[in-house]
């Protein structure tokens, strides 16, 4: 199995697991929320339903982004995956705004029957399940350097936070019906986390789509690696960009002008080998060999 196929297998496996979990949670939350008079749990079910849609976007982004280079996409399809990560970020922010509107509606005087204890139990189960799913999805996303899988992990975390708000609000209302407003207040706190996570995911994707350079530490590591190769006199004109969470770089190395083309090529290959060993997630390296000017 090739690296690309293994990467797709890992991402698809954790995303399909998330889809199954989200489907079960939607059904259980809707049923218990309706039967247990918990508007907050019904709203949380809608949030889980949005996670199902996000899982579908993630699967599609992984499939399209893992496609090999072709005549129309000679640098590969990694940016397609980044584009879908941006869509997931937008989905997170949209979910946050919907939850904010619902919380404000409840806070400003909507009338509800007091919720029952099963709603609090389901919210607690959802909190634990979605937090575990977040941690596992994020671990897979970081291991495979996939922006869209990491973005989907944040969607799981936002659902866990939403369930936490439901647990606090419903639990308080079960103990004392006059405290039902705590549900709405807790939901507004959760909205802040959801909007922050969505904004971070979206900003990261936009930076990648706009060819923003990676952090300075990565660029310094690349220069240090190239300059450490025997025969390299200097390095200049480094350019690095991200596509699908992987680095594409171009740099010029200066070698002694008296060396043959074959010798200069051998030094360039040594530089490429160093970069692939020392720098994580390198997809493509282009090295120009220049004569060193004394």
Secondary structure as UniProt FT lines:
FT   HELIX           3..35
FT   TURN            36..37
FT   HELIX           39..65
FT   TURN            74..75
FT   HELIX           78..107
FT   TURN            108..109
FT   HELIX           117..143
FT   TURN            144..145
FT   HELIX           147..175
FT   HELIX           177..179
FT   HELIX           181..209
FT   TURN            210..211
FT   HELIX           216..227
FT   TURN            230..231
FT   STRAND          234..243
FT   TURN            244..245
FT   STRAND          246..255
FT   TURN            257..258
FT   HELIX           261..278
FT   TURN            280..281
FT   STRAND          282..291
//
